[in-house]
């Protein structure tokens, strides 16, 4: 099983309807198959996520965040891991807002 505990990730790619950017840093914690994270930076003042990690490292998560406009945004995401040659993890994410316009998007975050 993948272990995301105490790993930090940085957003490196996102679709235009997303709020994360290269200024957004995620700090993951994991206990058994439950993963949580706090994140902030760029357009996000404060964000949290909680998810379940499968045996192959995929994360099924829900998130909520407050953006710089003071809006509370919520969504769901599926993250698929890729292990890079360096041994660091890259997460390929497919997400959807459950608030606002409920649009979908894709993003990539990489371990620092």
Legacy VTK file of the C-alpha trace (Angstrom):
# vtk DataFile Version 3.0
C-alpha trace
ASCII
DATASET POLYDATA
POINTS 112 float
0.000 0.000 0.000
1.135 3.560 -0.704
1.944 5.655 2.327
1.178 9.347 1.982
1.901 10.156 5.638
3.770 13.433 6.162
4.328 13.973 2.421
4.034 17.432 0.894
2.762 18.021 -2.618
2.684 21.034 -4.910
0.122 21.621 -7.646
1.851 21.647 -11.039
-1.083 21.599 -13.468
-4.804 22.359 -13.325
-7.696 23.123 -15.637
-8.872 26.749 -15.740
-11.959 26.103 -13.566
-9.796 24.902 -10.659
-8.424 26.980 -7.796
-5.090 25.250 -7.092
-1.893 26.586 -8.656
1.876 26.212 -8.309
1.527 28.293 -5.121
-0.723 25.655 -3.488
1.001 23.273 -1.050
-0.697 20.143 0.349
0.489 18.433 3.569
-0.812 14.850 3.720
-1.275 12.638 6.780
-2.279 8.965 6.688
-3.476 6.463 9.304
-4.201 2.984 7.915
-6.224 3.619 4.737
-7.505 7.075 5.756
-5.704 10.090 4.325
-6.202 13.733 5.287
-4.498 16.925 4.191
-4.400 20.643 4.839
-3.581 22.926 1.956
-3.292 26.602 1.129
-1.622 29.038 -1.232
-2.486 30.986 -4.341
-6.269 31.396 -4.585
-6.867 29.161 -1.532
-6.809 30.632 1.967
-7.397 27.273 3.711
-8.421 23.818 2.521
-8.859 20.310 3.909
-9.423 16.923 2.361
-10.272 13.453 3.608
-10.118 10.271 1.595
-9.717 6.536 1.451
-6.596 4.951 -0.040
-6.990 1.713 -2.030
-4.389 -1.070 -2.031
-2.910 0.321 -5.290
-2.647 3.841 -3.871
-5.665 5.450 -5.518
-7.360 8.046 -3.325
-11.118 8.653 -3.327
-11.550 11.958 -1.502
-13.792 14.856 -0.624
-12.480 18.384 -0.092
-13.565 21.802 1.105
-11.747 25.096 0.905
-12.157 28.833 1.407
-10.821 30.885 -1.491
-9.423 34.443 -1.439
-12.902 35.792 -2.291
-14.162 34.292 0.990
-16.253 31.607 -0.741
-16.611 28.111 0.718
-16.078 25.597 -2.105
-16.548 21.816 -1.950
-15.757 18.928 -4.249
-14.835 15.313 -4.830
-11.708 13.884 -6.411
-10.096 10.644 -7.517
-6.288 10.650 -7.470
-4.217 8.037 -9.303
-0.547 7.770 -8.259
2.480 7.532 -10.511
5.904 6.823 -8.997
8.544 8.937 -10.718
12.119 7.804 -11.443
13.200 9.857 -8.417
10.902 7.734 -6.210
8.618 10.706 -5.574
4.876 10.487 -6.176
2.868 12.330 -8.830
-0.928 12.300 -8.422
-3.155 12.530 -11.509
-6.482 13.913 -10.330
-9.969 13.961 -11.784
-12.226 16.209 -9.720
-15.642 17.823 -9.672
-17.026 20.752 -7.746
-20.029 19.832 -5.597
-20.670 23.563 -5.087
-20.765 26.473 -7.510
-21.114 25.444 -11.152
-20.438 21.737 -10.405
-17.935 21.610 -13.284
-15.266 18.923 -13.678
-11.525 19.245 -14.120
-8.121 17.574 -14.036
-5.021 18.463 -12.093
-1.596 17.091 -11.242
0.237 17.462 -7.957
3.788 16.286 -7.274
5.632 15.366 -4.104
8.169 17.958 -2.955
LINES 1 113
112 0 1 2 3 4 5 6 7 8 9 10 11 12 13 14 15 16 17 18 19 20 21 22 23 24 25 26 27 28 29 30 31 32 33 34 35 36 37 38 39 40 41 42 43 44 45 46 47 48 49 50 51 52 53 54 55 56 57 58 59 60 61 62 63 64 65 66 67 68 69 70 71 72 73 74 75 76 77 78 79 80 81 82 83 84 85 86 87 88 89 90 91 92 93 94 95 96 97 98 99 100 101 102 103 104 105 106 107 108 109 110 111
